[in-house]
Amino acid sequence: MRCFDVLWEMAGLDMYRKFRMILCIIMVLGLTLVGKGYGQGKMINNERIVGGECNYTSYPGEARIVSVIKKPGTESPVSFSYEIRFTFHSDHVIKEPFARTEGKTYLLLHANSYPDDGFIKQHDIAKDRVYPCVMKVIVKGTCTPVIFEFPTMEKHQ
């Protein structure tokens, strides 16, 4: 600390000028770090990667369909849309508290939309039917926290 006092004394700066000089140095360093992109994600091939890589833990189990309800107002010339709800059960202990499944129901979507007649018929979906299912729970990254995958149901019709 005494080194700085000697430097200030040699420079002949009063308290107000010392404060302004320190403030300028902090601002220049801050702008330099921001300009270099610190804290803004990784750079790969000069492209910024936001969010980073996501890792999941998989819990194999079963999904039981608890309801299949035709959505009102979704009539099209070809088909209807359905709200399908299911519960999930795994014999594995789910470690992540936010992903515990007791007493919860989940919405089954197909390609981020409510399934239609064709999907229902293709996979023979009905109340109380049980399907193999894998619950994937995020352990690293900022992606979707919980994902359900149904190995016997195709991703695309």
Buried (B, 14 or more C-beta within 10 A) or exposed (E): EEEEEEEBEEEEBEEEEBEEEEEEEEEEEEEEEEEEEEEEEEEEEEEEEEEEEBEBBEBEBBBBBEEBEEEEEEEEEEBBBBBBBBBBBBEEEBEEEEBEBEEEEBEBEBEEEBBBBEBBEBBEBEEEEEBEBBBBBBEEEEBEBBBBEBEEBEEEE
